[in-house]
Amino acid sequence: MDEDAEAAHTDDGTETPRLPMLLEAVLSVGTDLELRTTLQHIVDSATELTGARHGALGVVDPERHHLTDLFTSGMTDEERERIRRLPDGRTGALGVPIRVHTQVFGHLHLTEKHAGGFTEEDHALLRVLASQAGIAIGNARLYETARQRERWIEGAAAVTTALLTGATAENALTTVAEQARILADAAAGVVLQPTEEGGMEIVAASTTEDPGDLVGTTIAPGSPVLVQLLGGEPVFVEDSATDPRMTTHVRSRFGPSMMLPLQSGGKLIGTLALPRRRGGSPYSAVERLLASQFASQAALALVLADARHDRERLAVFEDRDRIARDLHDLVVQRLFATEMMLESTRRRAAGSSDEDELLGRAVDELDSTIQEVRTTIFALQQPPADAPTTFRGRVLRETGGAAALLGFQPSVHFTGAVDTLVDEPTAERLLAALRGALAAAHRRSGVGAITVEVSAGAGGARLRVEDDAAPPVTVTWP
């Protein structure tokens, strides 16, 4: 390097030693681990080192080969906007690529030198600075990746803690969607689950606005995206609004998106979608990887939370069964014994009619109390309320619960489309009659078989309960 390379000219013609400036520039670009700060240092140092009026560093997406970010020195907003419209931000009289390892990270360009034109020495100095900048950028990217990874790990831990400390099924999915949205800097976080028709439906959503119009949105069966999602494959979209694979009505609001399978142990629970706004930054390879790992961790947490809820429901059911046994073995038997003693006393007593009436009323009250307690026992024996919801399923639930106390399973027969033809008021009336009939059968001694017949047709609904120790009970409606 000759004397021209060792000195730079300022605006007033004064020479400044260039080698110390180069050393200072090399050191300055490596002093900060924040990537954006490092990139601004590079362009500022390059313009000062070469005496350029304007400098620009355009960051290029290696996958898409277009400009993703721009850092400038000495430029107006209008000039910056003009450069942004160029494919890779290349402009100016002097430029060098900046490589991180072997990959081109961006291009550094300078224009309008204060004194004369750019020389070969300027180019040589810029290449040295670009080489050191590549190392500094690599370190800053490693630091940023480590910070990103730390945030996603903390987010996954927060989700796991929330799910395993009592969140309901709906709240659990919303927790996953919200935490992922924040971590990914997305416009929305949504969870989709498979539908019976073979599509997928948004069942939980988190946005900075009202998510109401997102929940319930479905992806129709046969969609190309759906084929990948149901197969457990992630889907990455550059622009949701224009991608032909996207078919929902809300796609026009979003740009880059990730759709990640929530699966654990080979079981697909659903899909986590993280769309960004139109014109938002595309997801980088690191972001895709971290989000995919988060989805796997969240899916496992959902499975564990669901298993915990099942254990809790089982524990509640076991408690209810124990209470029912205690009521039957202690309370009902004592009430029944008291009723028998009162009935015997009434028969032996030779008192007045008022006394007979009083004893009779006491016997009737005890009899009514016994029936109510037994009905409560049958109710306690039923599975949780979120089991069957159809009329047929509710009938089977009642008879299944009664079997635990009867010692045998009642025989149940259905005729006609009972789930379709029996409306809710009729169902409630018939189920109440069924519970009463089963409780009455349990009171009687010697009952060894019960037959329950339910039918529905144009004339209405009919329930018939018959045991081998009493006449049948028949209820029709209307």
One Martini backbone bead per residue (centre of mass of N, CA, C, O) as a GRO file, in nm:
protein
  478
    1MET     BB    1   0.096   0.037   0.025
    2ASP     BB    2   0.080   0.359  -0.031
    3GLU     BB    3   0.057   0.685   0.061
    4ASP     BB    4  -0.242   0.713  -0.030
    5ALA     BB    5  -0.331   0.478   0.175
    6GLU     BB    6  -0.221   0.641   0.446
    7ALA     BB    7  -0.420   0.880   0.347
    8ALA     BB    8  -0.674   1.119   0.417
    9HIS     BB    9  -0.912   1.346   0.298
   10THR     BB   10  -1.054   1.620   0.384
   11ASP     BB   11  -1.247   1.891   0.314
   12ASP     BB   12  -0.976   2.088   0.370
   13GLY     BB   13  -0.719   1.883   0.284
   14THR     BB   14  -0.652   1.724   0.523
   15GLU     BB   15  -0.450   1.483   0.647
   16THR     BB   16  -0.522   1.135   0.734
   17PRO     BB   17  -0.440   0.863   0.875
   18ARG     BB   18  -0.531   0.533   0.759
   19LEU     BB   19  -0.433   0.299   0.935
   20PRO     BB   20  -0.560   0.385   1.204
   21MET     BB   21  -0.845   0.392   1.087
   22LEU     BB   22  -0.861   0.093   1.016
   23LEU     BB   23  -0.816  -0.016   1.298
   24GLU     BB   24  -1.057   0.130   1.424
   25ALA     BB   25  -1.271   0.004   1.239
   26VAL     BB   26  -1.219  -0.293   1.307
   27LEU     BB   27  -1.276  -0.262   1.610
   28SER     BB   28  -1.566  -0.131   1.602
   29VAL     BB   29  -1.722  -0.376   1.456
   30GLY     BB   30  -1.648  -0.575   1.729
   31THR     BB   31  -1.789  -0.434   2.001
   32ASP     BB   32  -2.077  -0.549   1.907
   33LEU     BB   33  -2.347  -0.798   1.937
   34GLU     BB   34  -2.539  -0.628   1.790
   35LEU     BB   35  -2.633  -0.647   1.474
   36ARG     BB   36  -2.740  -0.362   1.398
   37THR     BB   37  -2.503  -0.207   1.520
   38THR     BB   38  -2.282  -0.338   1.350
   39LEU     BB   39  -2.387  -0.249   1.069
   40GLN     BB   40  -2.367   0.056   1.121
   41HIS     BB   41  -2.063   0.062   1.177
   42ILE     BB   42  -1.970  -0.028   0.898
   43VAL     BB   43  -2.082   0.209   0.724
   44ASP     BB   44  -1.951   0.438   0.883
   45SER     BB   45  -1.652   0.342   0.856
   46ALA     BB   46  -1.637   0.338   0.545
   47THR     BB   47  -1.691   0.641   0.490
   48GLU     BB   48  -1.457   0.748   0.665
   49LEU     BB   49  -1.215   0.591   0.540
   50THR     BB   50  -1.284   0.696   0.221
   51GLY     BB   51  -1.450   0.975   0.201
   52ALA     BB   52  -1.750   0.935   0.183
   53ARG     BB   53  -2.077   1.054   0.163
   54HIS     BB   54  -2.197   0.766   0.088
   55GLY     BB   55  -2.369   0.476   0.244
   56ALA     BB   56  -2.440   0.112   0.186
   57LEU     BB   57  -2.611  -0.173   0.349
   58GLY     BB   58  -2.718  -0.471   0.202
   59VAL     BB   59  -2.937  -0.719   0.293
   60VAL     BB   60  -2.941  -1.065   0.200
   61ASP     BB   61  -3.139  -1.321   0.103
   62PRO     BB   62  -3.029  -1.642   0.038
   63GLU     BB   63  -3.309  -1.768  -0.063
   64ARG     BB   64  -3.439  -1.498  -0.230
   65HIS     BB   65  -3.247  -1.268  -0.342
   66HIS     BB   66  -3.319  -1.014  -0.148
   67LEU     BB   67  -3.390  -0.736   0.013
   68THR     BB   68  -3.420  -0.697   0.388
   69ASP     BB   69  -3.196  -0.468   0.451
   70LEU     BB   70  -3.093  -0.121   0.555
   71PHE     BB   71  -2.780   0.067   0.571
   72THR     BB   72  -2.689   0.411   0.634
   73SER     BB   73  -2.488   0.705   0.515
   74GLY     BB   74  -2.577   1.027   0.425
   75MET     BB   75  -2.894   0.985   0.383
   76THR     BB   76  -3.196   1.011   0.265
   77ASP     BB   77  -3.509   0.892   0.253
   78GLU     BB   78  -3.527   0.890  -0.057
   79GLU     BB   79  -3.263   0.735  -0.110
   80ARG     BB   80  -3.334   0.484   0.050
   81GLU     BB   81  -3.590   0.406  -0.109
   82ARG     BB   82  -3.447   0.365  -0.381
   83ILE     BB   83  -3.265   0.130  -0.287
   84ARG     BB   84  -3.489  -0.068  -0.189
   85ARG     BB   85  -3.587  -0.122  -0.498
   86LEU     BB   86  -3.355  -0.283  -0.525
   87PRO     BB   87  -3.272  -0.608  -0.529
   88ASP     BB   88  -2.964  -0.562  -0.346
   89GLY     BB   89  -2.857  -0.255  -0.307
   90ARG     BB   90  -2.697  -0.177  -0.559
   91THR     BB   91  -2.462   0.098  -0.548
   92GLY     BB   92  -2.226   0.287  -0.680
   93ALA     BB   93  -1.866   0.314  -0.721
   94LEU     BB   94  -1.820   0.135  -0.450
   95GLY     BB   95  -1.786  -0.229  -0.399
   96VAL     BB   96  -1.862  -0.501  -0.158
   97PRO     BB   97  -1.874  -0.800  -0.030
   98ILE     BB   98  -2.030  -0.974   0.246
   99ARG     BB   99  -1.895  -1.247   0.428
  100VAL     BB  100  -2.018  -1.545   0.587
  101HIS     BB  101  -1.793  -1.721   0.521
  102THR     BB  102  -1.943  -1.827   0.210
  103GLN     BB  103  -2.173  -1.623   0.253
  104VAL     BB  104  -2.374  -1.382   0.135
  105PHE     BB  105  -2.496  -1.110   0.324
  106GLY     BB  106  -2.388  -0.850   0.153
  107HIS     BB  107  -2.364  -0.497   0.044
  108LEU     BB  108  -2.103  -0.252   0.003
  109HIS     BB  109  -2.161   0.102  -0.066
  110LEU     BB  110  -2.008   0.386  -0.240
  111THR     BB  111  -2.027   0.756  -0.266
  112GLU     BB  112  -1.888   1.042  -0.318
  113LYS     BB  113  -1.606   1.167  -0.291
  114HIS     BB  114  -1.465   1.439  -0.155
  115ALA     BB  115  -1.171   1.364  -0.297
  116GLY     BB  116  -1.229   1.265  -0.569
  117GLY     BB  117  -1.172   0.944  -0.651
  118PHE     BB  118  -1.169   0.624  -0.637
  119THR     BB  119  -0.936   0.381  -0.541
  120GLU     BB  120  -0.757   0.100  -0.503
  121GLU     BB  121  -0.707   0.157  -0.204
  122ASP     BB  122  -1.000   0.180  -0.123
  123HIS     BB  123  -1.069  -0.107  -0.203
  124ALA     BB  124  -0.869  -0.244  -0.012
  125LEU     BB  125  -0.984  -0.131   0.251
  126LEU     BB  126  -1.271  -0.242   0.210
  127ARG     BB  127  -1.194  -0.542   0.207
  128VAL     BB  128  -1.083  -0.551   0.493
  129LEU     BB  129  -1.343  -0.455   0.631
  130ALA     BB  130  -1.527  -0.681   0.517
  131SER     BB  131  -1.379  -0.917   0.647
  132GLN     BB  132  -1.421  -0.822   0.943
  133ALA     BB  133  -1.728  -0.797   0.923
  134GLY     BB  134  -1.790  -1.097   0.884
  135ILE     BB  135  -1.696  -1.178   1.166
  136ALA     BB  136  -1.880  -0.989   1.330
  137ILE     BB  137  -2.148  -1.095   1.215
  138GLY     BB  138  -2.115  -1.387   1.304
  139ASN     BB  139  -2.111  -1.323   1.607
  140ALA     BB  140  -2.384  -1.172   1.618
  141ARG     BB  141  -2.554  -1.410   1.514
  142LEU     BB  142  -2.488  -1.604   1.741
  143TYR     BB  143  -2.601  -1.425   1.963
  144GLU     BB  144  -2.889  -1.398   1.850
  145THR     BB  145  -2.950  -1.701   1.842
  146ALA     BB  146  -2.913  -1.748   2.145
  147ARG     BB  147  -3.137  -1.554   2.231
  148GLN     BB  148  -3.365  -1.686   2.080
  149ARG     BB  149  -3.340  -1.964   2.208
  150GLU     BB  150  -3.392  -1.866   2.496
  151ARG     BB  151  -3.678  -1.754   2.448
  152TRP     BB  152  -3.807  -2.020   2.348
  153ILE     BB  153  -3.743  -2.187   2.597
  154GLU     BB  154  -3.895  -2.007   2.798
  155GLY     BB  155  -4.168  -2.032   2.652
  156ALA     BB  156  -4.198  -2.339   2.676
  157ALA     BB  157  -4.186  -2.345   2.986
  158ALA     BB  158  -4.435  -2.165   3.033
  159VAL     BB  159  -4.637  -2.351   2.895
  160THR     BB  160  -4.593  -2.603   3.064
  161THR     BB  161  -4.668  -2.476   3.336
  162ALA     BB  162  -4.955  -2.385   3.258
  163LEU     BB  163  -5.066  -2.672   3.172
  164LEU     BB  164  -4.973  -2.816   3.465
  165THR     BB  165  -5.170  -2.588   3.648
  166GLY     BB  166  -5.496  -2.598   3.528
  167ALA     BB  167  -5.567  -2.580   3.241
  168THR     BB  168  -5.781  -2.581   3.013
  169ALA     BB  169  -5.824  -2.684   2.702
  170GLU     BB  170  -5.877  -2.403   2.580
  171ASN     BB  171  -5.654  -2.246   2.736
  172ALA     BB  172  -5.415  -2.411   2.636
  173LEU     BB  173  -5.431  -2.330   2.335
  174THR     BB  174  -5.412  -2.023   2.383
  175THR     BB  175  -5.135  -2.027   2.518
  176VAL     BB  176  -4.979  -2.131   2.276
  177ALA     BB  177  -5.060  -1.908   2.073
  178GLU     BB  178  -4.957  -1.659   2.234
  179GLN     BB  179  -4.660  -1.735   2.283
  180ALA     BB  180  -4.584  -1.776   1.984
  181ARG     BB  181  -4.652  -1.493   1.880
  182ILE     BB  182  -4.444  -1.342   2.050
  183LEU     BB  183  -4.184  -1.496   1.965
  184ALA     BB  184  -4.244  -1.450   1.637
  185ASP     BB  185  -4.366  -1.178   1.568
  186ALA     BB  186  -4.675  -1.203   1.519
  187ALA     BB  187  -5.006  -1.131   1.434
  188ALA     BB  188  -5.066  -1.444   1.486
  189GLY     BB  189  -5.210  -1.716   1.687
  190VAL     BB  190  -5.296  -2.052   1.588
  191VAL     BB  191  -5.525  -2.331   1.639
  192LEU     BB  192  -5.564  -2.640   1.480
  193GLN     BB  193  -5.821  -2.890   1.412
  194PRO     BB  194  -5.960  -3.166   1.331
  195THR     BB  195  -6.228  -3.276   1.145
  196GLU     BB  196  -6.478  -3.494   1.057
  197GLU     BB  197  -6.455  -3.405   0.739
  198GLY     BB  198  -6.118  -3.354   0.699
  199GLY     BB  199  -6.038  -3.094   0.818
  200MET     BB  200  -5.975  -2.760   0.952
  201GLU     BB  201  -5.993  -2.577   1.272
  202ILE     BB  202  -6.017  -2.289   1.448
  203VAL     BB  203  -5.994  -2.298   1.820
  204ALA     BB  204  -5.750  -2.086   1.857
  205ALA     BB  205  -5.663  -1.735   1.942
  206SER     BB  206  -5.399  -1.473   1.889
  207THR     BB  207  -5.418  -1.115   1.913
  208THR     BB  208  -5.408  -0.764   1.911
  209GLU     BB  209  -5.691  -0.825   1.844
  210ASP     BB  210  -5.982  -0.950   1.748
  211PRO     BB  211  -6.024  -1.315   1.718
  212GLY     BB  212  -6.321  -1.391   1.630
  213ASP     BB  213  -6.280  -1.428   1.305
  214LEU     BB  214  -6.095  -1.689   1.338
  215VAL     BB  215  -6.274  -1.849   1.490
  216GLY     BB  216  -6.395  -2.121   1.278
  217THR     BB  217  -6.203  -2.143   1.069
  218THR     BB  218  -6.167  -2.330   0.762
  219ILE     BB  219  -6.022  -2.615   0.609
  220ALA     BB  220  -6.073  -2.779   0.343
  221PRO     BB  221  -6.094  -3.060   0.206
  222GLY     BB  222  -5.804  -3.114  -0.010
  223SER     BB  223  -5.597  -2.930   0.062
  224PRO     BB  224  -5.266  -2.897   0.013
  225VAL     BB  225  -5.200  -2.811   0.302
  226LEU     BB  226  -5.357  -3.039   0.448
  227VAL     BB  227  -5.189  -3.277   0.358
  228GLN     BB  228  -4.937  -3.191   0.518
  229LEU     BB  229  -5.058  -3.155   0.802
  230LEU     BB  230  -5.181  -3.446   0.835
  231GLY     BB  231  -4.876  -3.558   0.783
  232GLY     BB  232  -4.678  -3.371   0.975
  233GLU     BB  233  -4.607  -3.117   0.800
  234PRO     BB  234  -4.461  -2.837   0.734
  235VAL     BB  235  -4.558  -2.490   0.650
  236PHE     BB  236  -4.426  -2.246   0.417
  237VAL     BB  237  -4.509  -1.897   0.371
  238GLU     BB  238  -4.462  -1.598   0.201
  239ASP     BB  239  -4.782  -1.538   0.099
  240SER     BB  240  -5.101  -1.574   0.193
  241ALA     BB  241  -5.259  -1.390  -0.018
  242THR     BB  242  -5.112  -1.547  -0.291
  243ASP     BB  243  -5.125  -1.832  -0.213
  244PRO     BB  244  -5.292  -2.104  -0.356
  245ARG     BB  245  -5.305  -2.287  -0.088
  246MET     BB  246  -5.471  -2.060   0.026
  247THR     BB  247  -5.841  -2.054   0.135
  248THR     BB  248  -5.905  -1.851   0.335
  249HIS     BB  249  -6.062  -1.544   0.421
  250VAL     BB  250  -5.795  -1.437   0.603
  251ARG     BB  251  -5.538  -1.427   0.410
  252SER     BB  252  -5.531  -1.115   0.319
  253ARG     BB  253  -5.387  -1.019   0.605
  254PHE     BB  254  -5.136  -1.198   0.523
  255GLY     BB  255  -4.814  -1.325   0.497
  256PRO     BB  256  -4.599  -1.465   0.644
  257SER     BB  257  -4.584  -1.828   0.726
  258MET     BB  258  -4.644  -2.077   0.983
  259MET     BB  259  -4.709  -2.444   0.978
  260LEU     BB  260  -4.727  -2.649   1.268
  261PRO     BB  261  -4.706  -2.947   1.404
  262LEU     BB  262  -4.896  -3.111   1.667
  263GLN     BB  263  -4.690  -3.369   1.790
  264SER     BB  264  -4.709  -3.694   1.975
  265GLY     BB  265  -4.629  -4.009   1.931
  266GLY     BB  266  -4.773  -3.985   1.632
  267LYS     BB  267  -4.980  -3.766   1.730
  268LEU     BB  268  -5.225  -3.548   1.603
  269ILE     BB  269  -5.351  -3.253   1.744
  270GLY     BB  270  -5.240  -3.020   1.542
  271THR     BB  271  -5.199  -2.665   1.451
  272LEU     BB  272  -4.946  -2.411   1.421
  273ALA     BB  273  -5.007  -2.069   1.343
  274LEU     BB  274  -4.775  -1.789   1.207
  275PRO     BB  275  -4.875  -1.495   1.105
  276ARG     BB  276  -4.794  -1.218   0.919
  277ARG     BB  277  -4.799  -0.935   0.791
  278ARG     BB  278  -4.816  -0.756   0.533
  279GLY     BB  279  -4.474  -0.714   0.459
  280GLY     BB  280  -4.329  -0.891   0.629
  281SER     BB  281  -4.090  -1.069   0.753
  282PRO     BB  282  -3.935  -1.331   0.683
  283TYR     BB  283  -3.859  -1.636   0.778
  284SER     BB  284  -3.607  -1.781   0.912
  285ALA     BB  285  -3.431  -2.061   0.968
  286VAL     BB  286  -3.416  -2.022   1.274
  287GLU     BB  287  -3.716  -1.965   1.327
  288ARG     BB  288  -3.820  -2.232   1.219
  289LEU     BB  289  -3.670  -2.417   1.412
  290LEU     BB  290  -3.769  -2.298   1.685
  291ALA     BB  291  -4.073  -2.332   1.628
  292SER     BB  292  -4.069  -2.639   1.591
  293GLN     BB  293  -3.966  -2.702   1.876
  294PHE     BB  294  -4.199  -2.568   2.024
  295ALA     BB  295  -4.426  -2.745   1.909
  296SER     BB  296  -4.324  -3.011   2.031
  297GLN     BB  297  -4.335  -2.918   2.327
  298ALA     BB  298  -4.636  -2.835   2.331
  299ALA     BB  299  -4.754  -3.110   2.259
  300LEU     BB  300  -4.650  -3.257   2.508
  301ALA     BB  301  -4.793  -3.073   2.714
  302LEU     BB  302  -5.082  -3.137   2.617
  303VAL     BB  303  -5.073  -3.439   2.677
  304LEU     BB  304  -5.007  -3.415   2.980
  305ALA     BB  305  -5.254  -3.239   3.053
  306ASP     BB  306  -5.467  -3.444   2.960
  307ALA     BB  307  -5.378  -3.668   3.154
  308ARG     BB  308  -5.428  -3.506   3.411
  309HIS     BB  309  -5.731  -3.464   3.367
  310ASP     BB  310  -5.802  -3.762   3.366
  311ARG     BB  311  -5.707  -3.818   3.655
  312GLU     BB  312  -5.897  -3.616   3.791
  313ARG     BB  313  -6.162  -3.739   3.690
  314LEU     BB  314  -6.113  -4.015   3.818
  315ALA     BB  315  -6.095  -3.916   4.109
  316VAL     BB  316  -6.380  -3.799   4.119
  317PHE     BB  317  -6.528  -4.062   4.050
  318GLU     BB  318  -6.423  -4.222   4.290
  319ASP     BB  319  -6.549  -4.037   4.504
  320ARG     BB  320  -6.840  -4.072   4.413
  321ASP     BB  321  -6.846  -4.378   4.455
  322ARG     BB  322  -6.785  -4.372   4.756
  323ILE     BB  323  -7.025  -4.199   4.842
  324ALA     BB  324  -7.240  -4.389   4.734
  325ARG     BB  325  -7.167  -4.629   4.915
  326ASP     BB  326  -7.203  -4.485   5.183
  327LEU     BB  327  -7.500  -4.414   5.146
  328HIS     BB  328  -7.597  -4.705   5.111
  329ASP     BB  329  -7.464  -4.848   5.365
  330LEU     BB  330  -7.574  -4.626   5.579
  331VAL     BB  331  -7.815  -4.436   5.524
  332VAL     BB  332  -8.026  -4.619   5.383
  333GLN     BB  333  -8.029  -4.849   5.590
  334ARG     BB  334  -8.121  -4.672   5.832
  335LEU     BB  335  -8.377  -4.563   5.707
  336PHE     BB  336  -8.505  -4.837   5.652
  337ALA     BB  337  -8.507  -4.933   5.949
  338THR     BB  338  -8.679  -4.702   6.056
  339GLU     BB  339  -8.927  -4.757   5.880
  340MET     BB  340  -8.983  -5.041   5.990
  341MET     BB  341  -9.027  -4.958   6.283
  342LEU     BB  342  -9.264  -4.766   6.232
  343GLU     BB  343  -9.449  -4.968   6.094
  344SER     BB  344  -9.459  -5.167   6.333
  345THR     BB  345  -9.568  -4.965   6.541
  346ARG     BB  346  -9.832  -4.897   6.394
  347ARG     BB  347  -9.951  -5.189   6.402
  348ARG     BB  348  -9.936  -5.221   6.727
  349ALA     BB  349 -10.079  -4.982   6.773
  350ALA     BB  350 -10.372  -4.838   6.977
  351GLY     BB  351 -10.417  -4.567   6.899
  352SER     BB  352 -10.494  -4.302   6.755
  353SER     BB  353 -10.556  -4.163   6.453
  354ASP     BB  354 -10.342  -3.941   6.485
  355GLU     BB  355 -10.106  -4.131   6.533
  356ASP     BB  356 -10.133  -4.291   6.276
  357GLU     BB  357 -10.095  -4.050   6.089
  358LEU     BB  358  -9.815  -3.966   6.192
  359LEU     BB  359  -9.673  -4.234   6.128
  360GLY     BB  360  -9.745  -4.235   5.828
  361ARG     BB  361  -9.594  -3.975   5.756
  362ALA     BB  362  -9.315  -4.072   5.848
  363VAL     BB  363  -9.298  -4.307   5.649
  364ASP     BB  364  -9.330  -4.139   5.390
  365GLU     BB  365  -9.083  -3.958   5.434
  366LEU     BB  366  -8.876  -4.184   5.438
  367ASP     BB  367  -8.942  -4.297   5.160
  368SER     BB  368  -8.875  -4.036   5.007
  369THR     BB  369  -8.583  -4.010   5.107
  370ILE     BB  370  -8.480  -4.275   4.994
  371GLN     BB  371  -8.533  -4.209   4.697
  372GLU     BB  372  -8.354  -3.955   4.683
  373VAL     BB  373  -8.089  -4.088   4.767
  374ARG     BB  374  -8.085  -4.298   4.537
  375THR     BB  375  -8.082  -4.094   4.310
  376THR     BB  376  -7.812  -3.971   4.399
  377ILE     BB  377  -7.648  -4.225   4.368
  378PHE     BB  378  -7.688  -4.255   4.063
  379ALA     BB  379  -7.564  -3.982   3.990
  380LEU     BB  380  -7.279  -4.047   4.113
  381GLN     BB  381  -7.235  -4.298   3.908
  382GLN     BB  382  -7.185  -4.112   3.690
  383PRO     BB  383  -7.032  -3.982   3.458
  384PRO     BB  384  -6.919  -3.724   3.340
  385ALA     BB  385  -7.079  -3.464   3.168
  386ASP     BB  386  -6.864  -3.496   2.910
  387ALA     BB  387  -6.972  -3.728   2.783
  388PRO     BB  388  -7.250  -3.799   2.676
  389THR     BB  389  -7.500  -3.610   2.457
  390THR     BB  390  -7.681  -3.809   2.368
  391PHE     BB  391  -7.959  -3.980   2.432
  392ARG     BB  392  -7.844  -4.263   2.411
  393GLY     BB  393  -7.596  -4.208   2.594
  394ARG     BB  394  -7.761  -4.123   2.849
  395VAL     BB  395  -7.904  -4.390   2.892
  396LEU     BB  396  -7.644  -4.562   2.920
  397ARG     BB  397  -7.537  -4.406   3.162
  398GLU     BB  398  -7.762  -4.469   3.361
  399THR     BB  399  -7.744  -4.785   3.345
  400GLY     BB  400  -7.441  -4.803   3.412
  401GLY     BB  401  -7.463  -4.675   3.697
  402ALA     BB  402  -7.673  -4.881   3.813
  403ALA     BB  403  -7.500  -5.143   3.799
  404ALA     BB  404  -7.321  -5.085   4.052
  405LEU     BB  405  -7.580  -5.139   4.251
  406LEU     BB  406  -7.735  -5.390   4.135
  407GLY     BB  407  -7.517  -5.614   4.000
  408PHE     BB  408  -7.631  -5.541   3.708
  409GLN     BB  409  -7.712  -5.519   3.363
  410PRO     BB  410  -7.917  -5.359   3.192
  411SER     BB  411  -8.142  -5.391   2.934
  412VAL     BB  412  -8.108  -5.227   2.607
  413HIS     BB  413  -8.353  -5.072   2.380
  414PHE     BB  414  -8.382  -4.949   2.042
  415THR     BB  415  -8.630  -4.745   1.855
  416GLY     BB  416  -8.534  -4.559   1.631
  417ALA     BB  417  -8.454  -4.205   1.602
  418VAL     BB  418  -8.375  -4.086   1.902
  419ASP     BB  419  -8.166  -3.851   1.847
  420THR     BB  420  -8.365  -3.692   1.649
  421LEU     BB  421  -8.675  -3.708   1.786
  422VAL     BB  422  -8.554  -3.623   2.065
  423ASP     BB  423  -8.589  -3.374   2.259
  424GLU     BB  424  -8.490  -3.212   2.538
  425PRO     BB  425  -8.750  -3.217   2.714
  426THR     BB  426  -8.806  -3.518   2.667
  427ALA     BB  427  -8.538  -3.627   2.770
  428GLU     BB  428  -8.566  -3.525   3.060
  429ARG     BB  429  -8.826  -3.679   3.128
  430LEU     BB  430  -8.722  -3.969   3.067
  431LEU     BB  431  -8.472  -3.968   3.253
  432ALA     BB  432  -8.625  -3.922   3.517
  433ALA     BB  433  -8.794  -4.181   3.492
  434LEU     BB  434  -8.556  -4.377   3.481
  435ARG     BB  435  -8.429  -4.310   3.756
  436GLY     BB  436  -8.681  -4.384   3.923
  437ALA     BB  437  -8.706  -4.681   3.829
  438LEU     BB  438  -8.424  -4.775   3.922
  439ALA     BB  439  -8.454  -4.695   4.219
  440ALA     BB  440  -8.704  -4.874   4.275
  441ALA     BB  441  -8.569  -5.145   4.201
  442HIS     BB  442  -8.351  -5.128   4.428
  443ARG     BB  443  -8.554  -5.149   4.668
  444ARG     BB  444  -8.619  -5.416   4.573
  445SER     BB  445  -8.643  -5.739   4.626
  446GLY     BB  446  -8.531  -5.976   4.381
  447VAL     BB  447  -8.384  -5.825   4.163
  448GLY     BB  448  -8.232  -5.961   3.840
  449ALA     BB  449  -8.391  -5.786   3.610
  450ILE     BB  450  -8.365  -5.532   3.343
  451THR     BB  451  -8.577  -5.354   3.108
  452VAL     BB  452  -8.500  -5.120   2.843
  453GLU     BB  453  -8.726  -4.915   2.644
  454VAL     BB  454  -8.666  -4.719   2.342
  455SER     BB  455  -8.882  -4.500   2.149
  456ALA     BB  456  -8.927  -4.349   1.811
  457GLY     BB  457  -9.174  -4.139   1.636
  458ALA     BB  458  -9.447  -3.987   1.510
  459GLY     BB  459  -9.598  -4.023   1.806
  460GLY     BB  460  -9.325  -4.029   1.966
  461ALA     BB  461  -9.218  -4.112   2.291
  462ARG     BB  462  -9.082  -4.418   2.464
  463LEU     BB  463  -9.085  -4.564   2.799
  464ARG     BB  464  -8.965  -4.891   2.925
  465VAL     BB  465  -8.972  -5.044   3.258
  466GLU     BB  466  -8.857  -5.378   3.351
  467ASP     BB  467  -8.900  -5.620   3.602
  468ASP     BB  468  -8.901  -5.933   3.805
  469ALA     BB  469  -9.092  -5.769   4.061
  470ALA     BB  470  -9.273  -5.581   3.864
  471PRO     BB  471  -9.441  -5.374   3.704
  472PRO     BB  472  -9.429  -5.178   3.447
  473VAL     BB  473  -9.285  -4.873   3.324
  474THR     BB  474  -9.468  -4.613   3.146
  475VAL     BB  475  -9.352  -4.353   2.909
  476THR     BB  476  -9.501  -4.079   2.734
  477TRP     BB  477  -9.417  -3.849   2.444
  478PRO     BB  478  -9.694  -3.672   2.441
   0.00000   0.00000   0.00000
